Amino acid sequence: MRSADCDLTSPKRCSEHAVETLRGQIVWEGIVEVFDVAEPPPAVAYGWAVGSDQRAQYVTMKGRGPADSPLAAVRVWLASQSQK
């Protein structure tokens, strides 16, 4: 699998359950996969599914800058979606 500029064929490091809330309401909940990325320098990437099982879309994000944890990556993605 390839994402923008990452080779995601590296082994999966772990899966983390993430929940993001806004004003006490859950705005996103799911499993974020954490991958080690084998590109110099070594990095991490996050991936998760959005939508129903039959119409799922997959989001991947390199772990850098503000996306420095699984939940932070989801927050960055949610912010980008709210600007559309």
mmCIF file of the N, C-alpha and C atoms, coordinates in Angstrom:
data_MODEL
# 
_entry.id   MODEL 
# 
loop_
_atom_site.group_PDB 
_atom_site.id 
_atom_site.type_symbol 
_atom_site.label_atom_id 
_atom_site.label_alt_id 
_atom_site.label_comp_id 
_atom_site.label_asym_id 
_atom_site.label_entity_id 
_atom_site.label_seq_id 
_atom_site.pdbx_PDB_ins_code 
_atom_site.Cartn_x 
_atom_site.Cartn_y 
_atom_site.Cartn_z 
_atom_site.occupancy 
_atom_site.B_iso_or_equiv 
_atom_site.pdbx_formal_charge 
_atom_site.auth_seq_id 
_atom_site.auth_comp_id 
_atom_site.auth_asym_id 
_atom_site.auth_atom_id 
_atom_site.pdbx_PDB_model_num 
ATOM 1   N N  . MET A 1 1  ? 0.855   -1.176 0.000  1.00 0.00 ? 1  MET A N  1 
ATOM 2   C CA . MET A 1 1  ? 0.000   0.000  0.000  1.00 0.00 ? 1  MET A CA 1 
ATOM 3   C C  . MET A 1 1  ? 0.892   1.226  0.000  1.00 0.00 ? 1  MET A C  1 
ATOM 4   N N  . ARG A 1 2  ? 0.505   2.228  -0.768 1.00 0.00 ? 2  ARG A N  1 
ATOM 5   C CA . ARG A 1 2  ? 1.243   3.486  -0.777 1.00 0.00 ? 2  ARG A CA 1 
ATOM 6   C C  . ARG A 1 2  ? 0.288   4.609  -0.417 1.00 0.00 ? 2  ARG A C  1 
ATOM 7   N N  . SER A 1 3  ? 0.831   5.563  0.267  1.00 0.00 ? 3  SER A N  1 
ATOM 8   C CA . SER A 1 3  ? 0.103   6.768  0.610  1.00 0.00 ? 3  SER A CA 1 
ATOM 9   C C  . SER A 1 3  ? 0.973   7.923  0.178  1.00 0.00 ? 3  SER A C  1 
ATOM 10  N N  . ALA A 1 4  ? 0.380   8.996  -0.222 1.00 0.00 ? 4  ALA A N  1 
ATOM 11  C CA . ALA A 1 4  ? 1.066   10.187 -0.736 1.00 0.00 ? 4  ALA A CA 1 
ATOM 12  C C  . ALA A 1 4  ? 2.575   10.029 -0.906 1.00 0.00 ? 4  ALA A C  1 
ATOM 13  N N  . ASP A 1 5  ? 3.341   10.058 0.159  1.00 0.00 ? 5  ASP A N  1 
ATOM 14  C CA . ASP A 1 5  ? 4.789   9.952  0.022  1.00 0.00 ? 5  ASP A CA 1 
ATOM 15  C C  . ASP A 1 5  ? 5.379   8.912  0.957  1.00 0.00 ? 5  ASP A C  1 
ATOM 16  N N  . CYS A 1 6  ? 4.573   7.907  1.337  1.00 0.00 ? 6  CYS A N  1 
ATOM 17  C CA . CYS A 1 6  ? 5.035   6.912  2.301  1.00 0.00 ? 6  CYS A CA 1 
ATOM 18  C C  . CYS A 1 6  ? 4.845   5.506  1.765  1.00 0.00 ? 6  CYS A C  1 
ATOM 19  N N  . ASP A 1 7  ? 5.786   4.636  2.068  1.00 0.00 ? 7  ASP A N  1 
ATOM 20  C CA . ASP A 1 7  ? 5.653   3.215  1.793  1.00 0.00 ? 7  ASP A CA 1 
ATOM 21  C C  . ASP A 1 7  ? 5.104   2.568  3.053  1.00 0.00 ? 7  ASP A C  1 
ATOM 22  N N  . LEU A 1 8  ? 3.858   2.105  2.985  1.00 0.00 ? 8  LEU A N  1 
ATOM 23  C CA . LEU A 1 8  ? 3.213   1.539  4.164  1.00 0.00 ? 8  LEU A CA 1 
ATOM 24  C C  . LEU A 1 8  ? 3.285   0.018  4.175  1.00 0.00 ? 8  LEU A C  1 
ATOM 25  N N  . THR A 1 9  ? 4.290   -0.544 3.494  1.00 0.00 ? 9  THR A N  1 
ATOM 26  C CA . THR A 1 9  ? 4.445   -1.993 3.518  1.00 0.00 ? 9  THR A CA 1 
ATOM 27  C C  . THR A 1 9  ? 5.157   -2.442 4.782  1.00 0.00 ? 9  THR A C  1 
ATOM 28  N N  . SER A 1 10 ? 5.617   -1.512 5.564  1.00 0.00 ? 10 SER A N  1 
ATOM 29  C CA . SER A 1 10 ? 6.302   -1.828 6.810  1.00 0.00 ? 10 SER A CA 1 
ATOM 30  C C  . SER A 1 10 ? 5.335   -2.460 7.795  1.00 0.00 ? 10 SER A C  1 
ATOM 31  N N  . PRO A 1 11 ? 5.861   -3.188 8.759  1.00 0.00 ? 11 PRO A N  1 
ATOM 32  C CA . PRO A 1 11 ? 4.988   -3.850 9.730  1.00 0.00 ? 11 PRO A CA 1 
ATOM 33  C C  . PRO A 1 11 ? 4.149   -2.849 10.530 1.00 0.00 ? 11 PRO A C  1 
ATOM 34  N N  . LYS A 1 12 ? 2.947   -3.298 10.845 1.00 0.00 ? 12 LYS A N  1 
ATOM 35  C CA . LYS A 1 12 ? 2.081   -2.492 11.707 1.00 0.00 ? 12 LYS A CA 1 
ATOM 36  C C  . LYS A 1 12 ? 2.635   -2.553 13.115 1.00 0.00 ? 12 LYS A C  1 
ATOM 37  N N  . ARG A 1 13 ? 2.730   -1.400 13.735 1.00 0.00 ? 13 ARG A N  1 
ATOM 38  C CA . ARG A 1 13 ? 3.238   -1.330 15.107 1.00 0.00 ? 13 ARG A CA 1 
ATOM 39  C C  . ARG A 1 13 ? 2.149   -1.717 16.096 1.00 0.00 ? 13 ARG A C  1 
ATOM 40  N N  . CYS A 1 14 ? 0.958   -1.104 15.968 1.00 0.00 ? 14 CYS A N  1 
ATOM 41  C CA . CYS A 1 14 ? -0.126  -1.381 16.907 1.00 0.00 ? 14 CYS A CA 1 
ATOM 42  C C  . CYS A 1 14 ? -1.424  -0.775 16.386 1.00 0.00 ? 14 CYS A C  1 
ATOM 43  N N  . SER A 1 15 ? -2.488  -1.041 17.095 1.00 0.00 ? 15 SER A N  1 
ATOM 44  C CA . SER A 1 15 ? -3.798  -0.442 16.836 1.00 0.00 ? 15 SER A CA 1 
ATOM 45  C C  . SER A 1 15 ? -4.225  0.261  18.109 1.00 0.00 ? 15 SER A C  1 
ATOM 46  N N  . GLU A 1 16 ? -4.781  1.464  17.955 1.00 0.00 ? 16 GLU A N  1 
ATOM 47  C CA . GLU A 1 16 ? -5.247  2.206  19.134 1.00 0.00 ? 16 GLU A CA 1 
ATOM 48  C C  . GLU A 1 16 ? -6.682  2.667  18.933 1.00 0.00 ? 16 GLU A C  1 
ATOM 49  N N  . HIS A 1 17 ? -7.474  2.496  19.958 1.00 0.00 ? 17 HIS A N  1 
ATOM 50  C CA . HIS A 1 17 ? -8.840  3.004  19.949 1.00 0.00 ? 17 HIS A CA 1 
ATOM 51  C C  . HIS A 1 17 ? -8.768  4.507  20.232 1.00 0.00 ? 17 HIS A C  1 
ATOM 52  N N  . ALA A 1 18 ? -9.428  5.295  19.408 1.00 0.00 ? 18 ALA A N  1 
ATOM 53  C CA . ALA A 1 18 ? -9.397  6.750  19.587 1.00 0.00 ? 18 ALA A CA 1 
ATOM 54  C C  . ALA A 1 18 ? -10.823 7.293  19.603 1.00 0.00 ? 18 ALA A C  1 
ATOM 55  N N  . VAL A 1 19 ? -11.051 8.262  20.469 1.00 0.00 ? 19 VAL A N  1 
ATOM 56  C CA . VAL A 1 19 ? -12.358 8.928  20.564 1.00 0.00 ? 19 VAL A CA 1 
ATOM 57  C C  . VAL A 1 19 ? -12.106 10.424 20.621 1.00 0.00 ? 19 VAL A C  1 
ATOM 58  N N  . GLU A 1 20 ? -12.737 11.163 19.717 1.00 0.00 ? 20 GLU A N  1 
ATOM 59  C CA . GLU A 1 20 ? -12.647 12.627 19.747 1.00 0.00 ? 20 GLU A CA 1 
ATOM 60  C C  . GLU A 1 20 ? -14.032 13.178 20.053 1.00 0.00 ? 20 GLU A C  1 
ATOM 61  N N  . THR A 1 21 ? -14.096 14.070 21.015 1.00 0.00 ? 21 THR A N  1 
ATOM 62  C CA . THR A 1 21 ? -15.372 14.670 21.399 1.00 0.00 ? 21 THR A CA 1 
ATOM 63  C C  . THR A 1 21 ? -15.325 16.181 21.209 1.00 0.00 ? 21 THR A C  1 
ATOM 64  N N  . LEU A 1 22 ? -16.501 16.747 21.056 1.00 0.00 ? 22 LEU A N  1 
ATOM 65  C CA . LEU A 1 22 ? -16.659 18.196 20.971 1.00 0.00 ? 22 LEU A CA 1 
ATOM 66  C C  . LEU A 1 22 ? -17.909 18.554 21.755 1.00 0.00 ? 22 LEU A C  1 
ATOM 67  N N  . ARG A 1 23 ? -17.735 19.380 22.778 1.00 0.00 ? 23 ARG A N  1 
ATOM 68  C CA . ARG A 1 23 ? -18.844 19.785 23.648 1.00 0.00 ? 23 ARG A CA 1 
ATOM 69  C C  . ARG A 1 23 ? -19.604 18.585 24.201 1.00 0.00 ? 23 ARG A C  1 
ATOM 70  N N  . GLY A 1 24 ? -18.852 17.560 24.597 1.00 0.00 ? 24 GLY A N  1 
ATOM 71  C CA . GLY A 1 24 ? -19.452 16.386 25.208 1.00 0.00 ? 24 GLY A CA 1 
ATOM 72  C C  . GLY A 1 24 ? -20.042 15.373 24.247 1.00 0.00 ? 24 GLY A C  1 
ATOM 73  N N  . GLN A 1 25 ? -20.001 15.651 22.947 1.00 0.00 ? 25 GLN A N  1 
ATOM 74  C CA . GLN A 1 25 ? -20.538 14.739 21.943 1.00 0.00 ? 25 GLN A CA 1 
ATOM 75  C C  . GLN A 1 25 ? -19.389 14.059 21.204 1.00 0.00 ? 25 GLN A C  1 
ATOM 76  N N  . ILE A 1 26 ? -19.523 12.769 20.933 1.00 0.00 ? 26 ILE A N  1 
ATOM 77  C CA . ILE A 1 26 ? -18.504 12.051 20.157 1.00 0.00 ? 26 ILE A CA 1 
ATOM 78  C C  . ILE A 1 26 ? -18.636 12.463 18.697 1.00 0.00 ? 26 ILE A C  1 
ATOM 79  N N  . VAL A 1 27 ? -17.541 12.979 18.131 1.00 0.00 ? 27 VAL A N  1 
ATOM 80  C CA . VAL A 1 27 ? -17.550 13.368 16.720 1.00 0.00 ? 27 VAL A CA 1 
ATOM 81  C C  . VAL A 1 27 ? -16.828 12.343 15.852 1.00 0.00 ? 27 VAL A C  1 
ATOM 82  N N  . TRP A 1 28 ? -15.975 11.539 16.460 1.00 0.00 ? 28 TRP A N  1 
ATOM 83  C CA . TRP A 1 28 ? -15.325 10.448 15.738 1.00 0.00 ? 28 TRP A CA 1 
ATOM 84  C C  . TRP A 1 28 ? -14.858 9.414  16.744 1.00 0.00 ? 28 TRP A C  1 
ATOM 85  N N  . GLU A 1 29 ? -15.069 8.143  16.408 1.00 0.00 ? 29 GLU A N  1 
ATOM 86  C CA . GLU A 1 29 ? -14.588 7.046  17.244 1.00 0.00 ? 29 GLU A CA 1 
ATOM 87  C C  . GLU A 1 29 ? -14.196 5.903  16.333 1.00 0.00 ? 29 GLU A C  1 
ATOM 88  N N  . GLY A 1 30 ? -13.047 5.320  16.579 1.00 0.00 ? 30 GLY A N  1 
ATOM 89  C CA . GLY A 1 30 ? -12.622 4.201  15.762 1.00 0.00 ? 30 GLY A CA 1 
ATOM 90  C C  . GLY A 1 30 ? -11.243 3.706  16.148 1.00 0.00 ? 30 GLY A C  1 
ATOM 91  N N  . ILE A 1 31 ? -10.734 2.812  15.321 1.00 0.00 ? 31 ILE A N  1 
ATOM 92  C CA . ILE A 1 31 ? -9.422  2.224  15.523 1.00 0.00 ? 31 ILE A CA 1 
ATOM 93  C C  . ILE A 1 31 ? -8.439  2.897  14.577 1.00 0.00 ? 31 ILE A C  1 
ATOM 94  N N  . VAL A 1 32 ? -7.334  3.375  15.122 1.00 0.00 ? 32 VAL A N  1 
ATOM 95  C CA . VAL A 1 32 ? -6.264  3.976  14.319 1.00 0.00 ? 32 VAL A CA 1 
ATOM 96  C C  . VAL A 1 32 ? -5.107  2.984  14.310 1.00 0.00 ? 32 VAL A C  1 
ATOM 97  N N  . GLU A 1 33 ? -4.702  2.594  13.099 1.00 0.00 ? 33 GLU A N  1 
ATOM 98  C CA . GLU A 1 33 ? -3.561  1.696  12.935 1.00 0.00 ? 33 GLU A CA 1 
ATOM 99  C C  . GLU A 1 33 ? -2.289  2.540  12.914 1.00 0.00 ? 33 GLU A C  1 
ATOM 100 N N  . VAL A 1 34 ? -1.262  2.071  13.572 1.00 0.00 ? 34 VAL A N  1 
ATOM 101 C CA . VAL A 1 34 ? 0.014   2.783  13.642 1.00 0.00 ? 34 VAL A CA 1 
ATOM 102 C C  . VAL A 1 34 ? 1.056   1.924  12.921 1.00 0.00 ? 34 VAL A C  1 
ATOM 103 N N  . PHE A 1 35 ? 1.714   2.512  11.911 1.00 0.00 ? 35 PHE A N  1 
ATOM 104 C CA . PHE A 1 35 ? 2.694   1.804  11.097 1.00 0.00 ? 35 PHE A CA 1 
ATOM 105 C C  . PHE A 1 35 ? 4.062   2.438  11.239 1.00 0.00 ? 35 PHE A C  1 
ATOM 106 N N  . ASP A 1 36 ? 5.085   1.612  11.245 1.00 0.00 ? 36 ASP A N  1 
ATOM 107 C CA . ASP A 1 36 ? 6.445   2.108  11.079 1.00 0.00 ? 36 ASP A CA 1 
ATOM 108 C C  . ASP A 1 36 ? 6.684   2.255  9.590  1.00 0.00 ? 36 ASP A C  1 
ATOM 109 N N  . VAL A 1 37 ? 7.221   3.370  9.170  1.00 0.00 ? 37 VAL A N  1 
ATOM 110 C CA . VAL A 1 37 ? 7.483   3.646  7.760  1.00 0.00 ? 37 VAL A CA 1 
ATOM 111 C C  . VAL A 1 37 ? 8.984   3.549  7.533  1.00 0.00 ? 37 VAL A C  1 
ATOM 112 N N  . ALA A 1 38 ? 9.358   2.715  6.574  1.00 0.00 ? 38 ALA A N  1 
ATOM 113 C CA . ALA A 1 38 ? 10.775  2.448  6.322  1.00 0.00 ? 38 ALA A CA 1 
ATOM 114 C C  . ALA A 1 38 ? 11.335  3.389  5.268  1.00 0.00 ? 38 ALA A C  1 
ATOM 115 N N  . GLU A 1 39 ? 11.319  4.646  5.543  1.00 0.00 ? 39 GLU A N  1 
ATOM 116 C CA . GLU A 1 39 ? 11.949  5.606  4.632  1.00 0.00 ? 39 GLU A CA 1 
ATOM 117 C C  . GLU A 1 39 ? 12.894  6.455  5.458  1.00 0.00 ? 39 GLU A C  1 
ATOM 118 N N  . PRO A 1 40 ? 14.013  6.834  4.891  1.00 0.00 ? 40 PRO A N  1 
ATOM 119 C CA . PRO A 1 40 ? 14.927  7.676  5.674  1.00 0.00 ? 40 PRO A CA 1 
ATOM 120 C C  . PRO A 1 40 ? 14.358  9.074  5.834  1.00 0.00 ? 40 PRO A C  1 
ATOM 121 N N  . PRO A 1 41 ? 14.328  9.662  6.982  1.00 0.00 ? 41 PRO A N  1 
ATOM 122 C CA . PRO A 1 41 ? 14.555  8.978  8.257  1.00 0.00 ? 41 PRO A CA 1 
ATOM 123 C C  . PRO A 1 41 ? 13.341  8.131  8.606  1.00 0.00 ? 41 PRO A C  1 
ATOM 124 N N  . PRO A 1 42 ? 13.519  7.120  9.443  1.00 0.00 ? 42 PRO A N  1 
ATOM 125 C CA . PRO A 1 42 ? 12.370  6.304  9.843  1.00 0.00 ? 42 PRO A CA 1 
ATOM 126 C C  . PRO A 1 42 ? 11.259  7.194  10.405 1.00 0.00 ? 42 PRO A C  1 
ATOM 127 N N  . ALA A 1 43 ? 10.050  6.817  10.137 1.00 0.00 ? 43 ALA A N  1 
ATOM 128 C CA . ALA A 1 43 ? 8.910   7.635  10.541 1.00 0.00 ? 43 ALA A CA 1 
ATOM 129 C C  . ALA A 1 43 ? 7.769   6.716  10.974 1.00 0.00 ? 43 ALA A C  1 
ATOM 130 N N  . VAL A 1 44 ? 6.673   7.323  11.286 1.00 0.00 ? 44 VAL A N  1 
ATOM 131 C CA . VAL A 1 44 ? 5.459   6.604  11.655 1.00 0.00 ? 44 VAL A CA 1 
ATOM 132 C C  . VAL A 1 44 ? 4.323   7.155  10.794 1.00 0.00 ? 44 VAL A C  1 
ATOM 133 N N  . ALA A 1 45 ? 3.331   6.316  10.523 1.00 0.00 ? 45 ALA A N  1 
ATOM 134 C CA . ALA A 1 45 ? 2.142   6.749  9.793  1.00 0.00 ? 45 ALA A CA 1 
ATOM 135 C C  . ALA A 1 45 ? 0.922   6.192  10.500 1.00 0.00 ? 45 ALA A C  1 
ATOM 136 N N  . TYR A 1 46 ? -0.194  6.874  10.324 1.00 0.00 ? 46 TYR A N  1 
ATOM 137 C CA . TYR A 1 46 ? -1.449  6.472  10.942 1.00 0.00 ? 46 TYR A CA 1 
ATOM 138 C C  . TYR A 1 46 ? -2.466  6.212  9.845  1.00 0.00 ? 46 TYR A C  1 
ATOM 139 N N  . GLY A 1 47 ? -3.354  5.263  10.072 1.00 0.00 ? 47 GLY A N  1 
ATOM 140 C CA . GLY A 1 47 ? -4.405  4.977  9.106  1.00 0.00 ? 47 GLY A CA 1 
ATOM 141 C C  . GLY A 1 47 ? -5.677  4.544  9.810  1.00 0.00 ? 47 GLY A C  1 
ATOM 142 N N  . TRP A 1 48 ? -6.829  4.913  9.217  1.00 0.00 ? 48 TRP A N  1 
ATOM 143 C CA . TRP A 1 48 ? -8.108  4.528  9.797  1.00 0.00 ? 48 TRP A CA 1 
ATOM 144 C C  . TRP A 1 48 ? -9.177  4.599  8.725  1.00 0.00 ? 48 TRP A C  1 
ATOM 145 N N  . ALA A 1 49 ? -10.276 3.915  8.998  1.00 0.00 ? 49 ALA A N  1 
ATOM 146 C CA . ALA A 1 49 ? -11.408 3.892  8.077  1.00 0.00 ? 49 ALA A CA 1 
ATOM 147 C C  . ALA A 1 49 ? -12.447 4.906  8.529  1.00 0.00 ? 49 ALA A C  1 
ATOM 148 N N  . VAL A 1 50 ? -13.126 5.494  7.546  1.00 0.00 ? 50 VAL A N  1 
ATOM 149 C CA . VAL A 1 50 ? -14.186 6.464  7.808  1.00 0.00 ? 50 VAL A CA 1 
ATOM 150 C C  . VAL A 1 50 ? -15.410 6.018  7.019  1.00 0.00 ? 50 VAL A C  1 
ATOM 151 N N  . GLY A 1 51 ? -16.560 6.034  7.648  1.00 0.00 ? 51 GLY A N  1 
ATOM 152 C CA . GLY A 1 51 ? -17.790 5.660  6.959  1.00 0.00 ? 51 GLY A CA 1 
ATOM 153 C C  . GLY A 1 51 ? -18.215 4.245  7.308  1.00 0.00 ? 51 GLY A C  1 
ATOM 154 N N  . SER A 1 52 ? -19.253 3.780  6.636  1.00 0.00 ? 52 SER A N  1 
ATOM 155 C CA . SER A 1 52 ? -19.788 2.453  6.896  1.00 0.00 ? 52 SER A CA 1 
ATOM 156 C C  . SER A 1 52 ? -18.907 1.389  6.243  1.00 0.00 ? 52 SER A C  1 
ATOM 157 N N  . ASP A 1 53 ? -19.099 0.152  6.665  1.00 0.00 ? 53 ASP A N  1 
ATOM 158 C CA . ASP A 1 53 ? -18.307 -0.949 6.106  1.00 0.00 ? 53 ASP A CA 1 
ATOM 159 C C  . ASP A 1 53 ? -18.455 -1.039 4.586  1.00 0.00 ? 53 ASP A C  1 
ATOM 160 N N  . GLN A 1 54 ? -19.644 -0.773 4.074  1.00 0.00 ? 54 GLN A N  1 
ATOM 161 C CA . GLN A 1 54 ? -19.888 -0.907 2.638  1.00 0.00 ? 54 GLN A CA 1 
ATOM 162 C C  . GLN A 1 54 ? -19.399 0.298  1.842  1.00 0.00 ? 54 GLN A C  1 
ATOM 163 N N  . ARG A 1 55 ? -19.222 1.432  2.481  1.00 0.00 ? 55 ARG A N  1 
ATOM 164 C CA . ARG A 1 55 ? -18.763 2.636  1.779  1.00 0.00 ? 55 ARG A CA 1 
ATOM 165 C C  . ARG A 1 55 ? -17.586 3.280  2.507  1.00 0.00 ? 55 ARG A C  1 
ATOM 166 N N  . ALA A 1 56 ? -16.738 2.448  3.071  1.00 0.00 ? 56 ALA A N  1 
ATOM 167 C CA . ALA A 1 56 ? -15.615 2.967  3.857  1.00 0.00 ? 56 ALA A CA 1 
ATOM 168 C C  . ALA A 1 56 ? -14.596 3.664  2.963  1.00 0.00 ? 56 ALA A C  1 
ATOM 169 N N  . GLN A 1 57 ? -14.052 4.728  3.474  1.00 0.00 ? 57 GLN A N  1 
ATOM 170 C CA . GLN A 1 57 ? -12.914 5.405  2.866  1.00 0.00 ? 57 GLN A CA 1 
ATOM 171 C C  . GLN A 1 57 ? -11.779 5.289  3.871  1.00 0.00 ? 57 GLN A C  1 
ATOM 172 N N  . TYR A 1 58 ? -10.566 5.266  3.362  1.00 0.00 ? 58 TYR A N  1 
ATOM 173 C CA . TYR A 1 58 ? -9.420  5.081  4.240  1.00 0.00 ? 58 TYR A CA 1 
ATOM 174 C C  . TYR A 1 58 ? -8.555  6.335  4.240  1.00 0.00 ? 58 TYR A C  1 
ATOM 175 N N  . VAL A 1 59 ? -8.190  6.756  5.422  1.00 0.00 ? 59 VAL A N  1 
ATOM 176 C CA . VAL A 1 59 ? -7.375  7.953  5.616  1.00 0.00 ? 59 VAL A CA 1 
ATOM 177 C C  . VAL A 1 59 ? -6.006  7.489  6.099  1.00 0.00 ? 59 VAL A C  1 
ATOM 178 N N  . THR A 1 60 ? -4.953  8.049  5.506  1.00 0.00 ? 60 THR A N  1 
ATOM 179 C CA . THR A 1 60 ? -3.600  7.807  6.004  1.00 0.00 ? 60 THR A CA 1 
ATOM 180 C C  . THR A 1 60 ? -2.914  9.141  6.205  1.00 0.00 ? 60 THR A C  1 
ATOM 181 N N  . MET A 1 61 ? -2.049  9.190  7.199  1.00 0.00 ? 61 MET A N  1 
ATOM 182 C CA . MET A 1 61 ? -1.369  10.437 7.508  1.00 0.00 ? 61 MET A CA 1 
ATOM 183 C C  . MET A 1 61 ? -0.005  10.127 8.097  1.00 0.00 ? 61 MET A C  1 
ATOM 184 N N  . LYS A 1 62 ? 0.983   10.835 7.617  1.00 0.00 ? 62 LYS A N  1 
ATOM 185 C CA . LYS A 1 62 ? 2.321   10.685 8.177  1.00 0.00 ? 62 LYS A CA 1 
ATOM 186 C C  . LYS A 1 62 ? 2.364   11.373 9.538  1.00 0.00 ? 62 LYS A C  1 
ATOM 187 N N  . GLY A 1 63 ? 2.995   10.729 10.494 1.00 0.00 ? 63 GLY A N  1 
ATOM 188 C CA . GLY A 1 63 ? 3.070   11.266 11.847 1.00 0.00 ? 63 GLY A CA 1 
ATOM 189 C C  . GLY A 1 63 ? 4.176   12.292 11.977 1.00 0.00 ? 63 GLY A C  1 
ATOM 190 N N  . ARG A 1 64 ? 3.838   13.540 11.754 1.00 0.00 ? 64 ARG A N  1 
ATOM 191 C CA . ARG A 1 64 ? 4.795   14.638 11.927 1.00 0.00 ? 64 ARG A CA 1 
ATOM 192 C C  . ARG A 1 64 ? 4.020   15.908 12.238 1.00 0.00 ? 64 ARG A C  1 
ATOM 193 N N  . GLY A 1 65 ? 4.735   16.906 12.730 1.00 0.00 ? 65 GLY A N  1 
ATOM 194 C CA . GLY A 1 65 ? 4.075   18.171 13.077 1.00 0.00 ? 65 GLY A CA 1 
ATOM 195 C C  . GLY A 1 65 ? 2.989   17.941 14.114 1.00 0.00 ? 65 GLY A C  1 
ATOM 196 N N  . PRO A 1 66 ? 1.817   18.519 13.883 1.00 0.00 ? 66 PRO A N  1 
ATOM 197 C CA . PRO A 1 66 ? 0.755   18.380 14.875 1.00 0.00 ? 66 PRO A CA 1 
ATOM 198 C C  . PRO A 1 66 ? 0.172   16.963 14.937 1.00 0.00 ? 66 PRO A C  1 
ATOM 199 N N  . ALA A 1 67 ? 0.438   16.130 13.942 1.00 0.00 ? 67 ALA A N  1 
ATOM 200 C CA . ALA A 1 67 ? -0.074  14.752 13.928 1.00 0.00 ? 67 ALA A CA 1 
ATOM 201 C C  . ALA A 1 67 ? 0.953   13.818 14.569 1.00 0.00 ? 67 ALA A C  1 
ATOM 202 N N  . ASP A 1 68 ? 1.197   14.015 15.859 1.00 0.00 ? 68 ASP A N  1 
ATOM 203 C CA . ASP A 1 68 ? 2.258   13.270 16.530 1.00 0.00 ? 68 ASP A CA 1 
ATOM 204 C C  . ASP A 1 68 ? 1.754   12.104 17.377 1.00 0.00 ? 68 ASP A C  1 
ATOM 205 N N  . SER A 1 69 ? 0.474   11.773 17.261 1.00 0.00 ? 69 SER A N  1 
ATOM 206 C CA . SER A 1 69 ? -0.109  10.626 17.960 1.00 0.00 ? 69 SER A CA 1 
ATOM 207 C C  . SER A 1 69 ? -1.344  10.199 17.174 1.00 0.00 ? 69 SER A C  1 
ATOM 208 N N  . PRO A 1 70 ? -1.870  9.003  17.427 1.00 0.00 ? 70 PRO A N  1 
ATOM 209 C CA . PRO A 1 70 ? -3.073  8.585  16.694 1.00 0.00 ? 70 PRO A CA 1 
ATOM 210 C C  . PRO A 1 70 ? -4.238  9.567  16.841 1.00 0.00 ? 70 PRO A C  1 
ATOM 211 N N  . LEU A 1 71 ? -4.535  9.991  18.067 1.00 0.00 ? 71 LEU A N  1 
ATOM 212 C CA . LEU A 1 71 ? -5.652  10.923 18.257 1.00 0.00 ? 71 LEU A CA 1 
ATOM 213 C C  . LEU A 1 71 ? -5.357  12.281 17.624 1.00 0.00 ? 71 LEU A C  1 
ATOM 214 N N  . ALA A 1 72 ? -4.130  12.750 17.723 1.00 0.00 ? 72 ALA A N  1 
ATOM 215 C CA . ALA A 1 72 ? -3.774  14.035 17.099 1.00 0.00 ? 72 ALA A CA 1 
ATOM 216 C C  . ALA A 1 72 ? -3.928  13.954 15.580 1.00 0.00 ? 72 ALA A C  1 
ATOM 217 N N  . ALA A 1 73 ? -3.602  12.814 14.983 1.00 0.00 ? 73 ALA A N  1 
ATOM 218 C CA . ALA A 1 73 ? -3.777  12.647 13.531 1.00 0.00 ? 73 ALA A CA 1 
ATOM 219 C C  . ALA A 1 73 ? -5.256  12.742 13.161 1.00 0.00 ? 73 ALA A C  1 
ATOM 220 N N  . VAL A 1 74 ? -6.111  12.108 13.957 1.00 0.00 ? 74 VAL A N  1 
ATOM 221 C CA . VAL A 1 74 ? -7.558  12.206 13.717 1.00 0.00 ? 74 VAL A CA 1 
ATOM 222 C C  . VAL A 1 74 ? -8.017  13.652 13.842 1.00 0.00 ? 74 VAL A C  1 
ATOM 223 N N  . ARG A 1 75 ? -7.521  14.370 14.833 1.00 0.00 ? 75 ARG A N  1 
ATOM 224 C CA . ARG A 1 75 ? -7.907  15.785 15.014 1.00 0.00 ? 75 ARG A CA 1 
ATOM 225 C C  . ARG A 1 75 ? -7.483  16.631 13.822 1.00 0.00 ? 75 ARG A C  1 
ATOM 226 N N  . VAL A 1 76 ? -6.284  16.401 13.303 1.00 0.00 ? 76 VAL A N  1 
ATOM 227 C CA . VAL A 1 76 ? -5.814  17.142 12.117 1.00 0.00 ? 76 VAL A CA 1 
ATOM 228 C C  . VAL A 1 76 ? -6.740  16.856 10.942 1.00 0.00 ? 76 VAL A C  1 
ATOM 229 N N  . TRP A 1 77 ? -7.095  15.595 10.757 1.00 0.00 ? 77 TRP A N  1 
ATOM 230 C CA . TRP A 1 77 ? -7.998  15.229 9.654  1.00 0.00 ? 77 TRP A CA 1 
ATOM 231 C C  . TRP A 1 77 ? -9.376  15.870 9.840  1.00 0.00 ? 77 TRP A C  1 
ATOM 232 N N  . LEU A 1 78 ? -9.922  15.800 11.060 1.00 0.00 ? 78 LEU A N  1 
ATOM 233 C CA . LEU A 1 78 ? -11.231 16.421 11.311 1.00 0.00 ? 78 LEU A CA 1 
ATOM 234 C C  . LEU A 1 78 ? -11.203 17.915 11.021 1.00 0.00 ? 78 LEU A C  1 
ATOM 235 N N  . ALA A 1 79 ? -10.141 18.586 11.414 1.00 0.00 ? 79 ALA A N  1 
ATOM 236 C CA . ALA A 1 79 ? -10.012 20.029 11.136 1.00 0.00 ? 79 ALA A CA 1 
ATOM 237 C C  . ALA A 1 79 ? -9.980  20.274 9.637  1.00 0.00 ? 79 ALA A C  1 
ATOM 238 N N  . SER A 1 80 ? -9.287  19.428 8.889  1.00 0.00 ? 80 SER A N  1 
ATOM 239 C CA . SER A 1 80 ? -9.226  19.609 7.433  1.00 0.00 ? 80 SER A CA 1 
ATOM 240 C C  . SER A 1 80 ? -10.591 19.395 6.799  1.00 0.00 ? 80 SER A C  1 
ATOM 241 N N  . GLN A 1 81 ? -11.394 18.483 7.361  1.00 0.00 ? 81 GLN A N  1 
ATOM 242 C CA . GLN A 1 81 ? -12.730 18.215 6.824  1.00 0.00 ? 81 GLN A CA 1 
ATOM 243 C C  . GLN A 1 81 ? -13.674 19.371 7.110  1.00 0.00 ? 81 GLN A C  1 
ATOM 244 N N  . SER A 1 82 ? -13.500 20.041 8.234  1.00 0.00 ? 82 SER A N  1 
ATOM 245 C CA . SER A 1 82 ? -14.393 21.151 8.587  1.00 0.00 ? 82 SER A CA 1 
ATOM 246 C C  . SER A 1 82 ? -14.135 22.376 7.732  1.00 0.00 ? 82 SER A C  1 
ATOM 247 N N  . GLN A 1 83 ? -12.968 22.426 7.086  1.00 0.00 ? 83 GLN A N  1 
ATOM 248 C CA . GLN A 1 83 ? -12.625 23.573 6.230  1.00 0.00 ? 83 GLN A CA 1 
ATOM 249 C C  . GLN A 1 83 ? -13.102 23.390 4.793  1.00 0.00 ? 83 GLN A C  1 
ATOM 250 N N  . LYS A 1 84 ? -13.656 22.230 4.485  1.00 0.00 ? 84 LYS A N  1 
ATOM 251 C CA . LYS A 1 84 ? -14.117 21.976 3.103  1.00 0.00 ? 84 LYS A CA 1 
ATOM 252 C C  . LYS A 1 84 ? -15.454 22.584 2.848  1.00 0.00 ? 84 LYS A C  1 
# 
